[in-house]
Amino acid sequence: MMDRHEQVMSAVREHLEKKPDASVEELYELGLAIDSKIGALTKRQFHARYPLQVKRKRSLAERPPGERKRRRTRKARKAQAGPTRKRNTRANKREKVRAQLLSFATALAEAETRVEIVKVLATVDSYVDAIVSE
């Protein structure tokens, strides 16, 4: 003989086959009629344990055979793919900008007179162009 859990599950499954848009309240009352211990569950817990599982299995069964595999989580996909290209390009751009700014700062620091400082400042466009072009 089936245990109470299986009886509730099969009753919920049968009811959902007849009436797919049945409310959680309706299914909860059905479960209570079979097993009074269902009353210890909140409706949310009941829904997660019974109707949701039935619907999940049904949706998996309705998928074409090639799509029945479980989908990997985002974290699993990331781990398999390794470092993303976007991160690498962002890091590379950041390093190139940093290098240009340090070069500009070095040129400014090496200027000893006001005239030399003005000349370095006048070349700021070349540093900007180098940053933008990369």
C-alpha positions in Angstrom: 0.0 0.0 0.0 1.2 3.5 -0.8 2.3 5.8 2.0 0.4 9.0 2.6 2.9 11.1 0.8 2.5 9.1 -2.4 -1.3 9.1 -2.0 -1.3 12.9 -1.8 1.2 13.2 -4.7 -0.9 10.9 -7.0 -4.1 12.7 -6.0 -2.6 16.1 -6.9 -1.2 14.6 -10.1 -4.6 13.3 -11.1 -6.4 16.5 -10.2 -3.9 18.6 -12.2 -4.4 16.3 -15.2 -8.1 16.9 -15.1 -7.8 20.6 -14.2 -4.4 22.1 -15.0 -5.3 25.5 -13.7 -6.4 24.3 -10.2 -5.6 26.7 -7.4 -3.2 25.9 -4.6 -6.0 26.3 -2.1 -8.0 23.6 -4.0 -5.1 21.2 -4.0 -4.3 21.9 -0.4 -7.8 21.0 0.6 -7.5 17.8 -1.4 -4.3 17.0 0.4 -5.8 17.7 3.8 -8.7 15.2 3.0 -6.1 12.5 2.3 -3.7 13.2 5.1 -4.4 15.6 8.1 -0.6 16.0 8.6 -0.6 18.2 5.5 -2.1 20.9 7.8 1.3 21.3 9.4 2.6 22.6 6.1 2.0 26.2 4.9 0.3 26.5 1.6 3.7 27.6 0.2 5.4 24.5 1.5 2.6 22.3 0.2 2.8 23.9 -3.2 6.6 23.4 -3.4 6.3 19.8 -2.2 3.4 18.6 -4.3 1.9 20.6 -7.2 5.2 22.3 -8.2 6.9 18.9 -8.5 4.1 17.5 -10.6 4.2 20.5 -12.9 8.0 20.4 -13.1 8.1 16.7 -14.1 5.4 17.3 -16.7 7.2 20.2 -18.3 10.4 18.1 -18.5 8.5 15.3 -20.1 7.0 17.7 -22.7 10.3 18.9 -23.9 11.8 17.4 -27.0 14.3 14.6 -26.3 17.4 16.7 -27.0 16.3 19.4 -24.6 15.6 17.1 -21.6 19.0 17.7 -20.1 19.0 19.8 -17.0 20.2 23.3 -17.7 23.4 24.3 -16.1 23.4 27.1 -13.7 25.1 30.4 -14.6 27.9 29.6 -12.1 28.5 26.2 -13.7 28.6 27.7 -17.2 31.1 30.4 -16.1 33.3 27.8 -14.4 33.4 25.7 -17.6 34.0 28.6 -19.9 36.9 30.0 -17.9 37.7 33.8 -17.8 35.4 35.7 -20.0 36.6 37.7 -22.9 34.8 40.8 -21.7 36.8 40.8 -18.5 40.0 40.3 -20.4 39.3 43.2 -22.8 38.3 45.5 -20.0 41.5 44.7 -18.1 43.6 45.2 -21.2 42.0 48.6 -21.9 42.4 49.6 -18.3 46.1 48.7 -18.5 46.6 50.6 -21.7 44.9 53.7 -20.3 47.0 53.4 -17.1 50.2 53.1 -19.1 49.4 56.3 -21.1 48.5 58.3 -18.0 51.7 57.2 -16.3 53.7 58.1 -19.4 52.1 61.6 -19.3 52.8 61.9 -15.6 56.4 60.9 -16.1 56.9 63.5 -18.9 55.4 66.2 -16.6 57.7 65.1 -13.7 60.8 65.3 -16.0 60.0 68.8 -17.1 62.1 71.2 -15.2 61.2 74.6 -16.4 57.8 76.3 -17.0 58.4 76.2 -20.7 59.0 72.4 -20.7 55.8 71.9 -18.6 53.8 73.9 -21.1 55.3 71.8 -23.9 54.2 68.6 -22.2 50.8 70.0 -21.5 50.5 71.0 -25.2 51.0 67.3 -26.1 48.1 66.1 -24.0 46.1 65.5 -27.2 48.6 62.9 -28.3 48.1 61.0 -25.0 44.3 61.3 -25.3 44.4 60.0 -29.0 46.5 57.1 -27.8 44.0 56.3 -25.1 40.9 56.6 -27.4 42.4 54.7 -30.3 43.1 51.6 -28.1 
